[in-house]
Structure formats: C-alpha cells, structure tokens
Amino acid sequence: MNHEDAVTLSDIEQARRRIGEQVTTTPLLYAPRISEKAGAPVYLKCENLQRTGSFKLRGATNKIKSLLESGSSPLGVITGSSGNHGQAVAFAAKSLGLGCTVIVPENVAPVKEQAILRHGAEVIRHGKTSNERIDLAQNLARERGFIFIPPYDDPHVVAGQGTIGLEILEQLPEVQAVFVPVGGGGLISGIATAIKNRSPRTRIYGVEPELANDTYLSRRAGHIVDIGVSTTVADGLRSSHPGTFTFPIVQKYVDELVLVGDAEIHRTLLELLGEEKLLVEPSGCVSVAAATQAGTSAGGGPIVCVLSGGNVDLDLVRRWIEEDQKPGPQKEGDRT
C-alpha cells in the first residue's frame, strides 16, 4: 500500500469517534479585518482554543487510544517534541493512566516546557533538531518498555489531525481554500486527506517559514530534503525534513506550498492579538500571513486559515509589542 493511501476518510471518521470525549470541536470565526486586507472573506479555525492549546491533542489521543484498543499494555509512552505534541501526549497519557516522558529541544519555549510538566510528564532536554530528540525518545522507549508516540509521521496521528478537516467542511461547506501551517506534515496530511475526499474543488495551501522550508524544497526536488537546524521564530515548524509517511500525502493532495518570512509572522501575531483579539503562537500565524498575501488569487474565498496553536511565551509577545511601538524609520507602505 502506498503511503498516500494509508490514511483514508474512513480512518479519519473513526478517529473522530474515538477522540470525541477528549477533544473540543473548535470554533470557526469570521475575521473582518483580515478579510479586508485579503480582499476575500477569511475565517479562522481556532485550534489555539483546543485543550492543551494546539491541534496536537487530536493525533496524540487517537494514537494512544488506538494502542489501548488493540490490547497493548505499555508501561508508559514517550515522544520527542518542540512542545505542543509533548503537551498533548502528556495530557492524553495522564487522562488514560499512563506514565509519560517527553524529549524537548535544548532551546524549548519555557511556556511549553512548563505546560508539559504540569501534566505530570518527565521532561528531558536534548539537542536542537527533531532528529536528535526523536532518536533519543526511540532509544529510551526500548530501554524502558514504553511506546513511542510519533509527533507526525504515523497514520493514527495523521488521522487524528484530519478531524479538523471534517469540522471545517461542516462549519463552512462552501470553503474554497484552506491555509495550513506545515512542520513535519502531519497536520496538513490529515486535513488535506479529509477535505480532498469530500470536497475535491477546495484548494489546500501549505505554509512554511522561509527559514524552515524543508517541505517546500523537498517538493521542488521530488524527494525528501533535510535542512538541518532552523532558527525561525515559528518554533513549532522547525522540522529538519518532512516525514517519510506524510510527504507522499502532501505530494498527492496539497495544491501549493507558500513561504512567509519571520517579519511577516511577527506582524501577523500582533495583528491577530490587536485586531481579532486572539492569542496565537508564531507557528499558528503563518497561515494568516500567507492568506493575507494570496487573497483573491486563492479563488476569491471563502478562505479558512488554521490557527494551529496558542502556546506562546508571553514575554516574547510583550517584547514584540514594545518593539512595534518604538518609533523607527518610515515604513515602505507609509511612503507616498
């Protein structure tokens, strides 16, 4: 079976039934100010309001519950994560009575590390790349008798994330374009599978930071490309390379990949906070940054932007607000 056929619409529908008690159906909110800038109606799929603050709870819960349903009795679960997946695994494990260890990067966002600890998990800092933390997590899983929960490169994880696509189509059946942040590819693989199988006319746009463009480069090359360590402010999208499971799905279903700069991410975070009253982490802002640029070229709307998470360091937000309020050189857009 090809990877792109390994997650079906039926799998995603089953995942929705499996995780329904643990996961919230998040709101789809019309964004009037962003719509004005885009020149098309824009709606925000608010996974920043999900339990644990990100979409990751969907895939993690589906994976762990599917293991338990199959009769597996692990001593605990372990994963490697930049933060949001770790929180989700820790939350799901605690609710199901399992021990949990999370390997995070040495430069993990403090707000994400603290949240993982609050859910009762052990946290180990290690390396800076997704490869380093995943390798350690898999080694420790074998030593401890734990089960490794992949952050994205797994059919049950992808199916869980795909439940967002089902919700979008129910909340806005006439949607013409969906913009989705891309890290390892689990989120967009699930959403694209769900939407393209129910609404083939809807265009799917994947969005990456310019400084973490591994999927963009991989798609252009026709094979997986590893970019090493990324320094983008969108810490949840710093994957070194797309997943071997998710990349063929991206190849099959995603219409276009778009890149946005860190300055655009910075600006979009402040706009979402100030104009739409939504606190969104940098990784979750990339979809809005791209849709604002694309506007009517994305089919004229309606457009949905997935806000993938809201676990942002408030000190970072404070610094960005202070920087934004400092007087500076006249901006290009202000010149006449």
C-alpha positions as CSV (number, residue, x, y, z in Angstrom):
1,M,0.0,0.0,0.0
2,N,1.3,3.4,-0.9
3,H,1.7,5.9,1.9
4,E,-0.7,8.3,0.4
5,D,-3.4,5.6,0.5
6,A,-2.6,4.5,4.1
7,V,-4.9,7.1,5.7
8,T,-8.5,7.1,4.4
9,L,-11.5,9.2,5.0
10,S,-12.9,6.3,7.0
11,D,-9.9,6.3,9.2
12,I,-10.4,10.0,10.0
13,E,-14.1,9.5,10.7
14,Q,-13.2,6.6,13.1
15,A,-10.6,8.9,14.7
16,R,-13.3,11.5,15.3
17,R,-15.5,9.0,17.1
18,R,-12.5,7.7,19.1
19,I,-11.3,11.1,20.4
20,G,-14.7,12.8,20.8
21,E,-14.7,12.8,24.6
22,Q,-11.2,14.3,25.0
23,V,-11.1,16.8,22.1
24,T,-13.0,20.0,21.6
25,T,-14.7,21.0,18.4
26,T,-13.0,24.3,17.9
27,P,-14.8,27.4,16.6
28,L,-14.5,28.8,13.0
29,L,-14.6,32.6,13.4
30,Y,-15.0,35.2,10.7
31,A,-12.1,37.7,10.7
32,P,-13.4,41.0,9.3
33,R,-10.2,43.0,9.5
34,I,-8.1,40.2,7.9
35,S,-10.8,39.8,5.3
36,E,-10.4,43.4,4.3
37,K,-6.7,43.0,3.9
38,A,-7.0,39.8,1.9
39,G,-9.8,41.1,-0.3
40,A,-11.8,37.9,0.4
41,P,-13.8,36.5,3.3
42,V,-11.4,34.9,5.8
43,Y,-12.3,32.5,8.6
44,L,-10.1,31.3,11.4
45,K,-10.1,27.7,12.6
46,C,-9.1,28.2,16.2
47,E,-7.1,25.3,17.3
48,N,-5.3,27.8,19.6
49,L,-8.5,27.3,21.7
50,Q,-8.2,23.5,21.8
51,R,-7.4,21.7,25.0
52,T,-3.6,21.9,25.7
53,G,-3.6,24.9,23.3
54,S,-3.0,23.2,20.0
55,F,-4.3,20.7,17.4
56,K,-1.7,18.1,18.6
57,L,-4.2,16.7,21.1
58,R,-6.2,15.1,18.3
59,G,-3.4,13.0,16.8
60,A,-1.8,12.1,20.2
61,T,-5.1,11.0,21.7
62,N,-6.1,8.9,18.6
63,K,-2.7,7.2,18.6
64,I,-2.7,6.3,22.3
65,K,-6.3,5.2,22.4
66,S,-5.9,3.0,19.3
67,L,-3.0,1.3,21.0
68,L,-5.1,0.6,24.1
69,E,-8.0,-0.7,21.9
70,S,-5.6,-3.1,20.2
71,G,-4.8,-4.7,23.6
72,S,-1.4,-3.1,24.1
73,S,-0.5,-2.5,27.8
74,P,2.5,-0.2,27.8
75,L,4.3,0.9,31.0
76,G,4.2,4.3,29.6
77,V,4.6,6.5,26.5
78,I,7.4,8.6,25.2
79,T,7.8,11.2,22.5
80,G,10.1,13.9,21.1
81,S,8.6,17.3,20.6
82,S,9.3,21.0,20.4
83,G,6.4,21.5,22.9
84,N,2.9,21.2,21.6
85,H,2.9,17.5,20.8
86,G,4.6,16.8,24.1
87,Q,1.9,18.6,25.9
88,A,-0.8,16.6,24.0
89,V,0.9,13.3,24.7
90,A,1.4,14.2,28.4
91,F,-2.3,15.2,28.7
92,A,-3.6,12.1,27.0
93,A,-1.3,9.8,28.9
94,K,-2.4,11.3,32.3
95,S,-6.0,11.0,31.4
96,L,-5.6,7.3,30.5
97,G,-3.4,6.5,33.5
98,L,-0.1,6.1,31.7
99,G,3.4,7.3,32.5
100,C,4.9,9.8,30.1
101,T,8.4,11.1,29.1
102,V,8.9,14.0,26.6
103,I,12.2,14.8,24.9
104,V,12.3,18.5,24.1
105,P,15.0,20.6,22.4
106,E,17.6,22.4,24.5
107,N,16.0,25.7,23.4
108,V,12.4,24.7,24.1
109,A,10.0,27.6,24.7
110,P,9.6,27.9,28.5
111,V,5.8,28.1,28.3
112,K,5.7,24.8,26.5
113,E,8.1,23.0,28.9
114,Q,6.2,24.2,31.9
115,A,2.9,23.0,30.4
116,I,4.3,19.5,29.8
117,L,5.5,19.4,33.4
118,R,2.1,20.5,34.7
119,H,0.6,17.4,33.0
120,G,2.8,15.2,35.1
121,A,5.3,14.1,32.5
122,E,9.1,13.8,32.8
123,V,10.9,16.3,30.6
124,I,14.4,15.7,29.1
125,R,16.2,18.4,27.2
126,H,18.3,17.1,24.3
127,G,19.7,18.5,21.1
128,K,18.1,21.1,18.8
129,T,16.8,19.1,15.9
130,S,13.7,16.9,15.6
131,N,16.0,14.0,14.5
132,E,18.1,14.3,17.8
133,R,15.1,14.2,20.1
134,I,13.2,11.5,18.2
135,D,16.3,9.3,18.1
136,L,16.7,9.6,21.9
137,A,13.0,9.0,22.5
138,Q,13.0,5.8,20.5
139,N,16.1,4.5,22.3
140,L,14.6,5.2,25.7
141,A,11.3,3.6,24.6
142,R,13.2,0.3,24.0
143,E,15.1,0.6,27.3
144,R,12.0,1.4,29.4
145,G,9.3,-0.7,27.8
146,F,7.5,2.5,26.7
147,I,5.7,3.0,23.4
148,F,7.0,5.8,21.2
149,I,4.3,8.3,20.0
150,P,5.4,9.9,16.8
151,P,4.9,13.7,16.5
152,Y,3.6,13.5,12.9
153,D,4.9,10.6,10.9
154,D,2.2,8.0,11.8
155,P,-1.2,7.0,10.3
156,H,-3.1,7.3,13.6
157,V,-1.6,10.7,14.3
158,V,-2.4,11.9,10.8
159,A,-6.0,10.6,11.0
160,G,-6.5,12.4,14.3
161,Q,-5.3,15.7,12.8
162,G,-7.6,15.1,9.9
163,T,-10.6,15.6,12.1
164,I,-10.0,19.3,11.7
165,G,-10.8,18.9,8.0
166,L,-14.1,17.3,8.8
167,E,-15.1,20.1,11.1
168,I,-14.1,22.8,8.6
169,L,-16.3,21.3,5.9
170,E,-19.3,21.0,8.3
171,Q,-18.8,24.6,9.6
172,L,-18.2,26.2,6.1
173,P,-19.2,23.8,3.3
174,E,-18.6,26.4,0.6
175,V,-14.9,26.9,1.6
176,Q,-12.7,27.4,-1.5
177,A,-9.2,27.5,0.1
178,V,-7.6,26.3,3.3
179,F,-4.2,27.5,4.5
180,V,-2.4,25.2,6.9
181,P,0.9,25.5,8.8
182,V,3.5,22.8,7.8
183,G,6.1,21.4,10.1
184,G,6.6,17.6,9.7
185,G,3.4,17.4,7.7
186,G,1.0,15.5,10.0
187,L,-1.5,18.4,10.2
188,I,-1.7,19.2,6.6
189,S,-1.7,15.5,5.6
190,G,-4.7,14.8,7.7
191,I,-6.6,17.9,6.8
192,A,-5.9,17.5,3.1
193,T,-7.0,13.9,3.1
194,A,-10.3,14.7,4.7
195,I,-11.1,17.7,2.6
196,K,-10.0,16.4,-0.8
197,N,-12.0,13.3,-0.3
198,R,-15.2,15.2,0.5
199,S,-14.6,18.5,-1.4
200,P,-12.0,18.0,-4.2
201,R,-12.6,21.5,-5.5
202,T,-11.3,23.1,-2.3
203,R,-7.7,24.1,-2.7
204,I,-5.2,23.2,0.1
205,Y,-2.2,25.6,0.7
206,G,0.6,24.5,2.9
207,V,2.6,27.3,4.6
208,E,6.1,27.2,5.9
209,P,8.5,29.8,7.3
210,E,11.2,30.9,4.9
211,L,13.8,29.7,7.4
212,A,12.2,26.2,7.7
213,N,11.3,25.4,4.1
214,D,12.1,21.7,4.2
215,T,8.8,20.6,2.6
216,Y,8.9,23.3,0.0
217,L,12.4,22.3,-1.0
218,S,11.5,18.6,-0.9
219,R,8.5,19.0,-3.1
220,R,10.6,21.0,-5.6
221,A,13.3,18.4,-5.6
222,G,10.9,15.5,-5.8
223,H,12.4,13.8,-2.7
224,I,12.9,14.5,1.0
225,V,15.4,17.2,1.7
226,D,17.0,17.7,5.2
227,I,17.7,21.4,6.0
228,G,19.3,20.8,9.5
229,V,18.8,23.3,12.3
230,S,16.3,26.1,11.7
231,T,16.2,29.4,13.6
232,T,12.8,30.6,12.6
233,V,10.7,32.2,15.3
234,A,8.0,29.7,14.5
235,D,9.5,27.1,16.8
236,G,6.7,24.5,16.2
237,L,7.6,24.4,12.5
238,R,11.4,23.8,12.9
239,S,11.3,20.3,11.5
240,S,14.5,19.3,9.7
241,H,12.6,17.4,7.0
242,P,9.1,16.2,6.1
243,G,8.1,12.8,7.3
244,T,8.6,9.7,5.2
245,F,4.9,8.8,5.8
246,T,3.5,12.4,5.4
247,F,5.5,13.6,2.4
248,P,3.7,11.4,-0.2
249,I,0.4,12.6,1.1
250,V,1.5,16.2,0.8
251,Q,2.6,15.4,-2.8
252,K,-0.8,13.9,-3.6
253,Y,-3.2,16.3,-2.0
254,V,-1.6,19.7,-1.4
255,D,-2.2,22.2,-4.2
256,E,0.6,24.7,-3.4
257,L,3.3,25.4,-0.8
258,V,3.8,29.0,0.3
259,L,6.7,30.6,2.3
260,V,6.4,33.5,4.7
261,G,9.2,35.5,6.4
262,D,9.7,35.9,10.2
263,A,8.9,39.6,9.9
264,E,5.5,38.7,8.4
265,I,4.9,36.2,11.2
266,H,5.8,38.8,13.8
267,R,3.4,41.3,12.3
268,T,0.6,38.8,11.9
269,L,0.8,37.7,15.6
270,L,0.4,41.3,16.7
271,E,-2.5,41.8,14.2
272,L,-4.3,38.7,15.4
273,L,-3.9,39.9,19.0
274,G,-4.8,43.5,18.5
275,E,-7.4,43.3,15.7
276,E,-9.0,39.9,16.2
277,K,-8.4,39.5,19.9
278,L,-6.8,36.1,19.5
279,L,-3.5,35.0,21.1
280,V,-1.8,32.7,18.6
281,E,1.8,31.4,18.7
282,P,4.1,32.2,15.8
283,S,3.7,28.8,14.2
284,G,0.0,29.3,14.1
285,C,0.2,32.7,12.5
286,V,1.8,31.6,9.2
287,S,-1.5,30.6,7.6
288,V,-2.9,34.1,8.1
289,A,0.3,35.7,6.9
290,A,0.1,33.7,3.7
291,A,-3.7,34.1,3.1
292,T,-3.4,37.9,3.5
293,Q,-0.8,37.9,0.7
294,A,-2.7,35.5,-1.5
295,G,-6.2,37.0,-1.1
296,T,-8.3,36.7,-4.2
297,S,-5.7,34.6,-6.0
298,A,-6.8,31.8,-3.7
299,G,-10.1,31.7,-5.5
300,G,-11.8,34.7,-4.1
301,G,-12.9,32.9,-0.9
302,P,-14.2,32.0,1.4
303,I,-10.8,31.1,2.9
304,V,-10.0,29.2,6.1
305,C,-6.8,29.7,8.0
306,V,-5.9,27.1,10.5
307,L,-4.5,28.7,13.7
308,S,-2.6,25.6,14.8
309,G,-1.8,26.7,18.4
310,G,-1.8,29.4,21.1
311,N,1.1,28.3,23.4
312,V,3.2,31.4,23.1
313,D,5.7,32.8,25.6
314,L,4.0,36.0,27.0
315,D,7.4,37.6,27.5
316,L,8.0,37.2,23.7
317,V,4.7,38.9,23.0
318,R,5.5,41.7,25.4
319,R,8.9,42.3,23.7
320,W,7.3,42.3,20.2
321,I,4.6,44.8,21.3
322,E,7.3,47.0,22.8
323,E,9.4,46.8,19.6
324,D,6.3,47.5,17.5
325,Q,5.6,50.7,19.5
326,K,9.1,52.1,19.2
327,P,9.5,55.0,16.8
328,G,11.5,54.0,13.8
329,P,12.3,54.7,10.1
330,Q,9.3,55.4,7.9
331,K,7.8,52.1,6.7
332,E,7.7,51.4,3.0
333,G,3.9,51.1,3.0
334,D,3.7,54.6,4.6
335,R,5.6,56.4,1.8
336,T,3.6,58.4,-0.7
